[in-house]
Amino acid sequence: MVRAASRPGSLIMFDSVGPLLTAVGSGPVADLMHYCRALAKATSCTLVVQAHDAAAACAHAADIRLRLEPLESGYAPDVDGQLSAVYDSDLLGQPNRSWRYRLSETGCRFL
């Protein structure tokens, strides 16, 4: 695993940690995430973890958190929601960013 992950552009990805949390609890999952994060840093690869609200305990280990949410102001006929990138405070000089989006039958368009 380390040899494969050491190539540039490598990726360690968890589609969802929710089932892991249900199966084994937060302690072992937190240990696994810390191990994977250390492995990613040591091998210069990227770690991507999809965690829903039930897995919010994993958020403290993230450098960047993506949030997909409805508009704070409520319904708008031409915008479906907002994607926000919230950066860890260690990533100095990176302001949080937000993009509004509109869903269509063939995909998504950012406005």
Phi and psi restraints in degrees (value plus and minus 20) as a CYANA .aco file:
   2 VAL   PHI     -86.7   -46.7
   2 VAL   PSI     -61.3   -21.3
   3 ARG   PHI     -81.3   -41.3
   3 ARG   PSI     -64.9   -24.9
   4 ALA   PHI     -87.6   -47.6
   4 ALA   PSI     -56.9   -16.9
   5 ALA   PHI     -97.0   -57.0
   5 ALA   PSI     -32.3     7.7
   6 SER   PHI    -102.1   -62.1
   6 SER   PSI     -28.3    11.7
   7 ARG   PHI     -95.1   -55.1
   7 ARG   PSI     122.2   162.2
   8 PRO   PHI     -78.7   -38.7
   8 PRO   PSI     120.7   160.7
   9 GLY   PHI      64.7   104.7
   9 GLY   PSI     -12.4    27.6
  10 SER   PHI     -93.5   -53.5
  10 SER   PSI     136.9   176.9
  11 LEU   PHI    -161.3  -121.3
  11 LEU   PSI     113.5   153.5
  12 ILE   PHI    -129.0   -89.0
  12 ILE   PSI     102.5   142.5
  13 MET   PHI    -153.0  -113.0
  13 MET   PSI     114.2   154.2
  14 PHE   PHI    -134.1   -94.1
  14 PHE   PSI      98.5   138.5
  15 ASP   PHI     -84.2   -44.2
  15 ASP   PSI     -59.7   -19.7
  16 SER   PHI    -181.1  -141.1
  16 SER   PSI     110.3   150.3
  17 VAL   PHI    -112.1   -72.1
  17 VAL   PSI     -23.7    16.3
  18 GLY   PHI     -75.3   -35.3
  18 GLY   PSI     -70.4   -30.4
  19 PRO   PHI     -82.2   -42.2
  19 PRO   PSI     -54.4   -14.4
  20 LEU   PHI     -84.7   -44.7
  20 LEU   PSI     -62.2   -22.2
  21 LEU   PHI     -82.5   -42.5
  21 LEU   PSI     -59.4   -19.4
  22 THR   PHI     -86.7   -46.7
  22 THR   PSI     -59.8   -19.8
  23 ALA   PHI     -95.4   -55.4
  23 ALA   PSI     -64.8   -24.8
  24 VAL   PHI    -140.8  -100.8
  24 VAL   PSI     -29.9    10.1
  25 GLY   PHI      74.4   114.4
  25 GLY   PSI     151.4   191.4
  26 SER   PHI     -94.7   -54.7
  26 SER   PSI     -50.3   -10.3
  27 GLY   PHI     -80.3   -40.3
  27 GLY   PSI     -77.0   -37.0
  28 PRO   PHI     -82.6   -42.6
  28 PRO   PSI     -54.4   -14.4
  29 VAL   PHI     -88.2   -48.2
  29 VAL   PSI     -60.9   -20.9
  30 ALA   PHI     -82.1   -42.1
  30 ALA   PSI     -61.6   -21.6
  31 ASP   PHI     -80.9   -40.9
  31 ASP   PSI     -63.6   -23.6
  32 LEU   PHI     -83.1   -43.1
  32 LEU   PSI     -62.6   -22.6
  33 MET   PHI     -85.2   -45.2
  33 MET   PSI     -59.5   -19.5
  34 HIS   PHI     -85.0   -45.0
  34 HIS   PSI     -60.2   -20.2
  35 TYR   PHI     -83.4   -43.4
  35 TYR   PSI     -66.5   -26.5
  36 CYS   PHI     -85.0   -45.0
  36 CYS   PSI     -57.1   -17.1
  37 ARG   PHI     -86.0   -46.0
  37 ARG   PSI     -62.3   -22.3
  38 ALA   PHI     -84.3   -44.3
  38 ALA   PSI     -60.9   -20.9
  39 LEU   PHI     -83.1   -43.1
  39 LEU   PSI     -63.0   -23.0
  40 ALA   PHI     -83.3   -43.3
  40 ALA   PSI     -61.8   -21.8
  41 LYS   PHI     -88.1   -48.1
  41 LYS   PSI     -59.9   -19.9
  42 ALA   PHI     -88.8   -48.8
  42 ALA   PSI     -47.8    -7.8
  43 THR   PHI    -130.3   -90.3
  43 THR   PSI     -12.3    27.7
  44 SER   PHI      35.1    75.1
  44 SER   PSI      21.9    61.9
  45 CYS   PHI    -133.6   -93.6
  45 CYS   PSI    -200.0  -160.0
  46 THR   PHI    -127.8   -87.8
  46 THR   PSI     118.3   158.3
  47 LEU   PHI    -131.6   -91.6
  47 LEU   PSI     103.8   143.8
  48 VAL   PHI    -142.7  -102.7
  48 VAL   PSI     106.8   146.8
  49 VAL   PHI    -150.5  -110.5
  49 VAL   PSI     105.5   145.5
  50 GLN   PHI    -112.7   -72.7
  50 GLN   PSI      99.5   139.5
  51 ALA   PHI    -153.6  -113.6
  51 ALA   PSI     102.9   142.9
  52 HIS   PHI    -106.3   -66.3
  52 HIS   PSI    -195.0  -155.0
  53 ASP   PHI     -74.0   -34.0
  53 ASP   PSI     -55.4   -15.4
  54 ALA   PHI     -85.1   -45.1
  54 ALA   PSI     -42.7    -2.7
  55 ALA   PHI    -128.0   -88.0
  55 ALA   PSI       5.5    45.5
  56 ALA   PHI     -82.1   -42.1
  56 ALA   PSI     -38.4     1.6
  57 ALA   PHI     -82.8   -42.8
  57 ALA   PSI     -41.9    -1.9
  58 CYS   PHI    -100.8   -60.8
  58 CYS   PSI     -31.6     8.4
  59 ALA   PHI     -83.3   -43.3
  59 ALA   PSI     -49.3    -9.3
  60 HIS   PHI     -85.2   -45.2
  60 HIS   PSI     -40.7    -0.7
  61 ALA   PHI    -109.0   -69.0
  61 ALA   PSI     -22.3    17.7
  62 ALA   PHI    -106.9   -66.9
  62 ALA   PSI     123.9   163.9
  63 ASP   PHI    -103.2   -63.2
  63 ASP   PSI     -57.4   -17.4
  64 ILE   PHI    -155.3  -115.3
  64 ILE   PSI     111.2   151.2
  65 ARG   PHI    -133.6   -93.6
  65 ARG   PSI     111.0   151.0
  66 LEU   PHI    -121.8   -81.8
  66 LEU   PSI     110.3   150.3
  67 ARG   PHI    -140.4  -100.4
  67 ARG   PSI     109.6   149.6
  68 LEU   PHI    -130.2   -90.2
  68 LEU   PSI      99.4   139.4
  69 GLU   PHI    -169.2  -129.2
  69 GLU   PSI     140.7   180.7
  70 PRO   PHI     -90.5   -50.5
  70 PRO   PSI     146.4   186.4
  71 LEU   PHI     -84.4   -44.4
  71 LEU   PSI     119.7   159.7
  72 GLU   PHI     -84.5   -44.5
  72 GLU   PSI     -50.4   -10.4
  73 SER   PHI    -100.1   -60.1
  73 SER   PSI     -25.4    14.6
  74 GLY   PHI      84.1   124.1
  74 GLY   PSI    -182.8  -142.8
  75 TYR   PHI     -85.5   -45.5
  75 TYR   PSI     118.4   158.4
  76 ALA   PHI    -156.4  -116.4
  76 ALA   PSI     114.7   154.7
  77 PRO   PHI     -87.3   -47.3
  77 PRO   PSI     -43.6    -3.6
  78 ASP   PHI    -127.4   -87.4
  78 ASP   PSI     -18.5    21.5
  79 VAL   PHI    -155.8  -115.8
  79 VAL   PSI     113.1   153.1
  80 ASP   PHI    -113.6   -73.6
  80 ASP   PSI     -46.6    -6.6
  81 GLY   PHI     158.4   198.4
  81 GLY   PSI    -184.2  -144.2
  82 GLN   PHI    -159.3  -119.3
  82 GLN   PSI     116.4   156.4
  83 LEU   PHI    -126.7   -86.7
  83 LEU   PSI     104.4   144.4
  84 SER   PHI    -138.0   -98.0
  84 SER   PSI     117.8   157.8
  85 ALA   PHI    -126.6   -86.6
  85 ALA   PSI      96.7   136.7
  86 VAL   PHI    -129.5   -89.5
  86 VAL   PSI      95.3   135.3
  87 TYR   PHI    -109.5   -69.5
  87 TYR   PSI     127.0   167.0
  88 ASP   PHI     -84.4   -44.4
  88 ASP   PSI     127.6   167.6
  89 SER   PHI     -83.6   -43.6
  89 SER   PSI     -39.7     0.3
  90 ASP   PHI     -91.8   -51.8
  90 ASP   PSI     -39.7     0.3
  91 LEU   PHI    -107.2   -67.2
  91 LEU   PSI      55.7    95.7
  92 LEU   PHI     -81.2   -41.2
  92 LEU   PSI     123.2   163.2
  93 GLY   PHI      63.3   103.3
  93 GLY   PSI     -17.2    22.8
  94 GLN   PHI    -125.5   -85.5
  94 GLN   PSI      83.5   123.5
  95 PRO   PHI     -95.2   -55.2
  95 PRO   PSI     131.0   171.0
  96 ASN   PHI     -83.7   -43.7
  96 ASN   PSI     124.0   164.0
  97 ARG   PHI    -147.9  -107.9
  97 ARG   PSI     133.5   173.5
  98 SER   PHI    -158.0  -118.0
  98 SER   PSI     124.2   164.2
  99 TRP   PHI    -150.8  -110.8
  99 TRP   PSI     114.9   154.9
 100 ARG   PHI    -110.4   -70.4
 100 ARG   PSI     127.6   167.6
 101 TYR   PHI    -154.8  -114.8
 101 TYR   PSI     139.5   179.5
 102 ARG   PHI    -150.4  -110.4
 102 ARG   PSI     105.9   145.9
 103 LEU   PHI    -104.0   -64.0
 103 LEU   PSI     127.3   167.3
 104 SER   PHI    -157.3  -117.3
 104 SER   PSI     157.8   197.8
 105 GLU   PHI     -86.8   -46.8
 105 GLU   PSI     -45.8    -5.8
 106 THR   PHI    -124.9   -84.9
 106 THR   PSI     -19.0    21.0
 107 GLY   PHI     137.0   177.0
 107 GLY   PSI    -160.6  -120.6
 108 CYS   PHI    -158.4  -118.4
 108 CYS   PSI     122.0   162.0
 109 ARG   PHI    -143.1  -103.1
 109 ARG   PSI     107.9   147.9
 110 PHE   PHI    -109.0   -69.0
 110 PHE   PSI     116.0   156.0
